[in-house]
Amino acid sequence: MPTSIRLAPETEERLSFLASQTGRTKAYYLREIIEQGLEDIEDYYLAGDVLERVRKGQEPIHSADEVRNELDLDG
């Protein structure tokens, strides 16, 4: 899916420099940045949703002892 974005001139320069020094394309690095950044953003926002459900008593929680026992990690 083609997408366009505007970058600050300094960011564009850094991206161009990185691409020229490594022999990879700017598109390669943009994909990498988006994929890694998207994962971080998903973790952040989805964790907030889970925390809210925990606070409301809508999400099951387990103690560390319960998890260790269930996974037989103390054996």
C-alpha atoms as a printed R data frame, in Angstrom:
   type eleno elety resid chain resno       x       y      z
1  ATOM     1    CA   MET     A     1   0.000   0.000  0.000
2  ATOM     2    CA   PRO     A     2   1.722   3.183 -1.094
3  ATOM     3    CA   THR     A     3   1.749   5.873  1.576
4  ATOM     4    CA   SER     A     4   3.433   9.237  1.686
5  ATOM     5    CA   ILE     A     5   4.653  11.189  4.685
6  ATOM     6    CA   ARG     A     6   6.417  14.489  5.185
7  ATOM     7    CA   LEU     A     7   9.646  14.369  7.141
8  ATOM     8    CA   ALA     A     8  11.480  17.202  8.792
9  ATOM     9    CA   PRO     A     9  14.537  18.147  6.717
10 ATOM    10    CA   GLU     A    10  16.909  16.916  9.455
11 ATOM    11    CA   THR     A    11  15.144  13.559  9.566
12 ATOM    12    CA   GLU     A    12  15.283  13.264  5.789
13 ATOM    13    CA   GLU     A    13  19.015  14.019  5.879
14 ATOM    14    CA   ARG     A    14  19.658  11.419  8.564
15 ATOM    15    CA   LEU     A    15  17.650   8.828  6.672
16 ATOM    16    CA   SER     A    16  19.449   9.598  3.414
17 ATOM    17    CA   PHE     A    17  22.830   9.409  5.126
18 ATOM    18    CA   LEU     A    18  21.999   6.068  6.734
19 ATOM    19    CA   ALA     A    19  20.796   4.648  3.424
20 ATOM    20    CA   SER     A    20  23.863   5.861  1.529
21 ATOM    21    CA   GLN     A    21  26.280   4.536  4.142
22 ATOM    22    CA   THR     A    22  24.687   1.093  4.376
23 ATOM    23    CA   GLY     A    23  23.626   0.496  0.774
24 ATOM    24    CA   ARG     A    24  20.011  -0.026  1.783
25 ATOM    25    CA   THR     A    25  17.088   2.030  0.568
26 ATOM    26    CA   LYS     A    26  15.307   4.699  2.554
27 ATOM    27    CA   ALA     A    27  12.130   2.662  2.070
28 ATOM    28    CA   TYR     A    28  13.807  -0.286  3.805
29 ATOM    29    CA   TYR     A    29  14.554   1.806  6.881
30 ATOM    30    CA   LEU     A    30  11.138   3.431  6.897
31 ATOM    31    CA   ARG     A    31   9.520  -0.028  6.875
32 ATOM    32    CA   GLU     A    32  11.788  -1.113  9.736
33 ATOM    33    CA   ILE     A    33  11.028   1.996 11.759
34 ATOM    34    CA   ILE     A    34   7.276   1.673 11.222
35 ATOM    35    CA   GLU     A    35   7.152  -2.041 12.028
36 ATOM    36    CA   GLN     A    36   9.196  -1.683 15.216
37 ATOM    37    CA   GLY     A    37   7.450   1.523 16.237
38 ATOM    38    CA   LEU     A    38   4.024   0.070 15.564
39 ATOM    39    CA   GLU     A    39   4.809  -2.870 17.819
40 ATOM    40    CA   ASP     A    40   5.838  -0.482 20.607
41 ATOM    41    CA   ILE     A    41   2.715   1.643 20.153
42 ATOM    42    CA   GLU     A    42   0.460  -1.424 20.124
43 ATOM    43    CA   ASP     A    43   2.082  -2.649 23.345
44 ATOM    44    CA   TYR     A    44   1.596   0.732 24.990
45 ATOM    45    CA   TYR     A    45  -2.030   1.271 24.040
46 ATOM    46    CA   LEU     A    46  -3.171  -2.319 24.451
47 ATOM    47    CA   ALA     A    47  -1.498  -2.498 27.869
48 ATOM    48    CA   GLY     A    48  -3.464   0.579 28.888
49 ATOM    49    CA   ASP     A    49  -6.706  -1.131 27.877
50 ATOM    50    CA   VAL     A    50  -5.820  -4.246 29.880
51 ATOM    51    CA   LEU     A    51  -4.856  -2.154 32.908
52 ATOM    52    CA   GLU     A    52  -8.193  -0.378 32.781
53 ATOM    53    CA   ARG     A    53 -10.022  -3.735 32.665
54 ATOM    54    CA   VAL     A    54  -7.943  -4.989 35.626
55 ATOM    55    CA   ARG     A    55  -8.858  -1.883 37.608
56 ATOM    56    CA   LYS     A    56 -12.536  -2.477 36.836
57 ATOM    57    CA   GLY     A    57 -12.289  -6.154 37.826
58 ATOM    58    CA   GLN     A    58 -13.036  -7.249 34.256
59 ATOM    59    CA   GLU     A    59  -9.688  -8.957 33.632
60 ATOM    60    CA   PRO     A    60  -8.471 -12.037 35.495
61 ATOM    61    CA   ILE     A    61  -5.221 -11.616 37.379
62 ATOM    62    CA   HIS     A    62  -2.880 -14.235 38.792
63 ATOM    63    CA   SER     A    63  -0.215 -14.039 41.439
64 ATOM    64    CA   ALA     A    64   3.359 -15.001 40.653
65 ATOM    65    CA   ASP     A    65   2.934 -18.060 42.903
66 ATOM    66    CA   GLU     A    66  -0.137 -19.173 40.946
67 ATOM    67    CA   VAL     A    67   1.724 -18.866 37.660
68 ATOM    68    CA   ARG     A    68   4.782 -20.721 38.957
69 ATOM    69    CA   ASN     A    69   2.574 -23.534 40.282
70 ATOM    70    CA   GLU     A    70   0.507 -23.747 37.091
71 ATOM    71    CA   LEU     A    71   3.657 -23.935 34.948
72 ATOM    72    CA   ASP     A    72   5.419 -26.224 37.437
73 ATOM    73    CA   LEU     A    73   8.391 -23.866 37.655
74 ATOM    74    CA   ASP     A    74   9.227 -24.635 41.288
75 ATOM    75    CA   GLY     A    75   9.963 -28.295 40.595
